Amino acid sequence: MYTQICSGSVYGVEGKSIAVEVDISNGLPQVNVVGLPDPAVRESIERVRAAVKNCGFTFPMERITVNLAPADLRKEGTAFDLAIAVGVLTSSGQLKSKWFEQVLVLGELALNGELRGIPGVLAMVEQARLSGIRNVLLPKANAAEAACIEGMQLFAVSHLRELGEANADERSWEQLRYDSAAEHDSAPGSRDYGAAFGDYGDVLGQHHAKRALLISAIGKHNVLLSGPPGTGKTMLARRLPGIMPPLGEEEALQVTKIYSAAGKLPGGIPTLMRERPFRSPHHTISAAGLIGGGSIPRPGEVTLAHRGLLFLDELPEFSRASLEVLRQPLEDREVTIARSRAVFRFPASFLLAASMNPCPCGYYGHETDEHRCVCSELVLARYRAKISGPLLDRIDMHIEVPRPPTTEGLTSGMTSAQMRAIVLAAVERQQARTAGSLTGRSITELAGVSLRKAVHLTREAEQLLRVAFDTLGVSLRAHDRILKLSRTIADLESSDLVDSQHVAEAIGYRSLDRKLHAL
């Protein structure tokens, strides 16, 4: 007898509908799984066999063929366990097939029949909704996650035995229905947004760097903090997500889906993720770890930082190969990974924040009586060569974080709550201005002619930008980034026009361009 069960898999961060076809026929007792399964999928038969027997069902002693369609896509993971078990039980007449028509079936089976949670449920349920399927049978551990997709009817089970009980009594199916409203009511109250990232009120002094990070948060401008050890570079960068605007509905769904596909979703959340992601990989990370990889590619750090912050502490300590792979996602806001059977695209729209010392010993240009730079010109050149010109060109703001001459009189200045209020007000002005434009996109997403039409410069600002372009020898990309940065500064100052002081401040934030030109 033949049965087809709807299941799913994750490719990249997107869900893919997979049909699990089960055919039981006369012949020697054996089970064949076809359709490009990986070892975890082939091993599922042994898990299914033990679970079926331990739950009081009978595993057919006939020839069983399991096909995972489409057959030209490689399948991996344990999400097909429950679908295969249901297919075997319906084909052998132990479960009624009508209960599983137009139902997405997901879940990993333990040998005793318990159902375990799986990664990527959010993407698979969303794909099922797009395909017209409205019913989902899945483990209880994934029910809260799946409930984030509206318009779906969920049936949450914790044991395979529950399907047998529901098969005998139709009313038992209603008991399996997942009530997302009840879960939301019992969920603990959410903490204050940004509390996890610390408070800028803890940072003494560095008011210039704080203003720069305020501008960075408004316009999502990439930033590089440079200075001697112990001046607060890491402390400043780690607090940046706390002043960025909360995720919108669409952004929250994107981020939650990425973390679900990567198996990194925080446990027990009843709703979508609302805080901006913050990723801070160690400098020993590989290029594949940054952008993603694998036979079926998985999200890398740049994708896990989507709509949030990627912080690279001690930037020159990262390998040159790892840093160079950042150039494409910083420009295109996505990562493209090609494999022989498919091309995978991962979203990667993130704010890059990095920190570095001016030299390996940390005191070049910041010497004191106690600390003198001991680096030779050759060592200094090798250190700086780790960061290529094209990568530096994509960083909008180069911020000096010097050591204060004394701690006397230092104040903390604005707190994170105060800075966040300023950011939200400026973002509202941005959105109000771009709402009436033809593109409807933010300034950071524009380029070329559309960017120049969207930024209205005064005559003095135009002249200053032209002089800076000729004098500093910056690239056209850097020219456009100065233009975007100037527009953000004007938004901070509640100005409809970009004036010369806004352009001057934007140029002042590209200190490394000036230093390189001086060399």
Disulfide bonds with the S-S distance in Angstrom:
none
